[in-house]
Amino acid sequence: MRLPISNRIKVAVCQKGSREHFLAARALHRLGALACLVVDWYAPKGRFLNGLCGFAARRLGGRGRAAMAAKAEEIPDNLIKVNWVNGLMGFRYRPKLTHSLRIDLIRETHEFINRGHPMRPYSQSHKFDSGWQRWAGYPPNITWLESNHQDIVLPPTVDKLALKIRSAMDRFSVK
C-alpha cells in the first residue's frame, strides 16, 4: 500500500526567478508536499513595502513589473525563504558539512555548457553536478532532461519533470 504523499516526504524547491509564478512549488503545496520555497527574490507583502517597491518597479519598466509579480499568493509566507545574499557574498558562504545528504539533481541538456564563463568566476553551472557534491558530501544522482531552462516547466516537458521528481521521491520514501 502506498502512503499519501503528505505522509511520506516533503520537497524543498529552490528556484531563481519566478517562472510560471512558482508552478512546481504551488503544485507541491497543493499536495501537502512543499517543505519550503527558496528564491532569490520574492515580491514584498504589506502595503508600505509593496507601494515603495512598486514605485521603484515602475521606474525600471518591464523588469520591475516582473519583479513585483514574483509571488504565489497560495503559498503561505512561512514556507517562503528568500536568499537576499545572492551575489558575491553568497559564493563566499562556506558552511561546515556536518551530515552528508543524498540529493537528486535535474538538469536541462540544452542549457549545459561544460566550460566556465570568464565573467562569472564563482558559477558552478559548467560542472556536471553544478558543484553540489561539495555541499552534499555525496555525488548527486543527476538526471538530464531534453529541454531548455524556460521550457522545463511547460507542457509537455513538465510531465517528464514530474515523473523524474516522483521517481526521486519514491526512492527516498518511508517504506
C-alpha positions in Angstrom: 0.0 0.0 0.0 1.4 3.4 -1.0 1.1 6.2 1.6 -0.3 9.5 0.6 2.5 11.9 -0.4 1.9 14.2 2.6 2.8 11.3 4.9 6.0 10.4 3.1 8.2 13.2 2.1 8.4 17.0 1.8 10.3 18.8 -1.0 12.3 22.0 -0.8 12.0 23.9 -4.1 15.0 26.2 -4.9 14.2 28.5 -7.8 15.9 31.5 -9.4 13.3 33.8 -10.8 9.5 33.2 -10.8 8.9 31.3 -14.0 5.2 30.4 -14.2 4.7 32.0 -10.8 6.4 29.2 -9.0 4.3 26.5 -10.7 6.2 23.5 -9.3 6.1 24.8 -5.7 2.4 25.6 -5.9 1.6 22.1 -7.2 3.6 20.5 -4.4 1.9 22.8 -1.8 -1.5 21.7 -3.0 -0.3 18.1 -2.5 0.9 18.9 1.0 4.5 18.1 -0.1 6.2 21.5 0.0 8.7 21.9 2.8 9.8 25.4 1.6 10.3 27.6 -1.4 13.8 29.1 -1.6 14.0 32.0 -4.0 16.4 34.8 -5.0 13.6 37.4 -5.0 10.0 37.5 -3.7 7.7 40.5 -4.1 7.2 42.1 -0.8 3.9 41.8 1.0 2.4 44.6 3.0 1.0 47.9 1.8 4.0 50.1 2.6 6.7 47.8 1.2 4.7 46.8 -1.8 4.0 50.5 -2.5 7.6 51.5 -2.1 8.9 48.7 -4.3 6.1 49.3 -6.8 7.2 52.9 -7.2 10.8 51.7 -7.9 9.5 49.0 -10.2 7.6 51.5 -12.4 10.9 53.3 -13.0 12.6 50.1 -14.1 10.0 49.2 -16.7 9.3 45.6 -17.7 11.8 44.0 -15.4 10.5 46.0 -12.4 6.9 44.9 -13.2 8.1 41.3 -13.4 9.8 41.6 -10.1 6.6 42.8 -8.4 4.7 39.9 -9.9 7.2 37.4 -8.4 4.9 35.9 -5.8 2.5 33.0 -5.3 -0.5 34.0 -3.2 -1.5 30.4 -2.3 1.9 29.6 -0.7 1.9 30.7 3.0 4.6 33.2 4.0 6.2 30.8 6.5 7.1 28.5 3.6 8.9 31.2 1.6 12.7 31.6 2.3 14.3 34.5 0.4 18.1 34.3 -0.2 18.8 38.0 -0.1 22.5 37.4 -0.3 22.7 36.1 -3.8 25.8 37.8 -5.1 29.5 37.5 -4.3 28.7 37.1 -0.5 26.6 34.1 -1.3 29.5 32.4 -3.1 31.8 33.2 -0.1 29.4 31.3 2.2 31.1 28.1 3.3 29.2 26.2 6.0 30.8 23.2 7.5 29.4 19.9 6.3 28.2 18.0 9.3 26.0 15.4 7.7 26.1 14.1 4.2 23.0 14.3 2.2 21.9 12.3 -0.9 20.3 14.5 -3.5 18.8 14.3 -6.9 19.7 17.0 -9.4 17.6 17.5 -12.6 19.4 19.5 -15.3 18.4 20.7 -18.8 20.6 19.4 -21.7 20.1 22.5 -23.9 21.4 24.8 -21.2 24.6 22.9 -20.2 27.9 24.3 -21.3 30.9 22.4 -19.9 33.2 25.4 -19.6 33.2 28.3 -17.1 32.3 31.8 -18.1 35.2 34.4 -17.5 32.7 37.0 -16.2 31.2 34.5 -13.7 34.2 33.0 -11.9 32.1 31.8 -8.9 29.5 30.0 -11.0 29.5 26.2 -10.8 26.9 25.6 -13.6 29.6 24.3 -16.0 30.2 21.3 -13.8 28.1 18.2 -14.3 26.9 18.3 -10.7 26.8 22.2 -10.5 29.1 22.0 -7.5 26.5 20.1 -5.4 28.9 17.3 -4.3 30.8 19.7 -2.2 27.7 20.8 -0.4 26.0 17.4 -0.1 29.0 15.2 0.7 28.0 12.7 -1.9 27.9 12.9 -5.7 24.3 13.8 -6.7 22.2 11.5 -8.8 22.0 13.5 -12.0 19.0 13.3 -14.4 19.1 15.1 -17.7 16.0 16.3 -19.5 15.9 17.3 -23.1 14.9 20.9 -22.6 16.0 24.4 -22.0 15.6 26.4 -18.8 12.4 28.2 -19.8 10.5 25.2 -21.2 11.2 22.7 -18.4 8.1 23.9 -16.5 5.8 23.9 -19.6 3.9 21.0 -21.2 4.9 18.5 -22.4 8.3 18.7 -20.6 6.8 19.4 -17.2 5.1 16.0 -17.4 8.5 14.4 -17.8 9.9 16.6 -15.0 7.0 15.5 -12.7 7.8 11.8 -13.4 11.5 12.4 -12.5 10.6 14.1 -9.3 8.1 11.4 -8.4 10.8 8.7 -9.1 13.3 10.5 -6.8 10.7 10.9 -4.1 9.8 7.2 -4.3 13.4 6.2 -3.9 13.6 8.1 -0.6 10.1 7.4 0.7 9.5 5.6 4.0 8.5 2.0 3.4 
